[in-house]
Amino acid sequence: MIISAAQFTARPCDIDANVARMAGFVAEAGERGASLVVFAELAVTGYELDAIVADPGRLTMAPDDARLAPVRDACRTAGVAAVVNCAGTAPAGPTISSFVYGPDGALLTRYDKVHVTETEAAAGFTTGTEDGRFTLGGVGFGLAICFDAHFPDVAARAAADGCRALLASSLYGRPTGEAERGEIFPSLAKDHALHVLLANHVGPSGPYDACGLSAVWGPDGSVLAEGTQEGAGLTFSSI
C-alpha cells in the first residue's frame, strides 16, 4: 500500500480555499497510486486557535459538513482515503479532530485530539477520550494529532491493537520543530515497530512558521520518504 502526507500553507480561516486545495491533493494522490493521504493539524482553517474559539459557528464542523464535500467527492472519484484535520464540534467545546473518509467518501472514523497543549486548553479546546483507529485494505492504522506523538503510550497502544502505521497530523515550527520531529518520530517507529507518517504544515500558520519536512519512517526508524522545507506537495511511501 502507498500512503502519502500532504503539506501546504493554509489560508487563515478560509475553509473553501483550503478544502479546494485538499481536494486537489486527494486527486493527485490517486493519480500517483496512493491509497491514503493525510493532512496537517487544523489544515482546514490553519492553526488559528483564537479565531476558531471566537467564531465556532463558522469555523468548527461535523464530519458531514457540506463545506467538506469537495474532499469527500474527491475521495470517491479518486478511490483514495483521506485524514482531514479540522476544528470539530463537541458539547463541551471545540475539538481538534481528524475525520477519516474512505475511498467511497464515507466516514470511517473520527478522532479528537487527546493530548491538547496548555495553549490549546487555555484557548478553550476540549480533549478527546478515545484512541483513533481505522482499517483500510486490511491494514490497521492509528491516529495522532501533533502533541499526542510526544506520549509514547499512544504509539504503544496502536501497536498493541495490531496497527501497522501511526498517522500524525501535526504542526512543527521553525526552528525548534525541525529538531523535535527528527527525534520523536524515528523513536516512535523503532520502539514500537510501526510505520509512522508525519503530515506537517509549511510556512505561516497561526503564530508559527511551520518547517514542512512531512515524512514517513519505517519500523526500524529509518526515513523512507521526506518532503521539503519549502513549498507544498505530497510525500509518498509504501508500507
Disulfide bonds with the S-S distance in Angstrom:
none
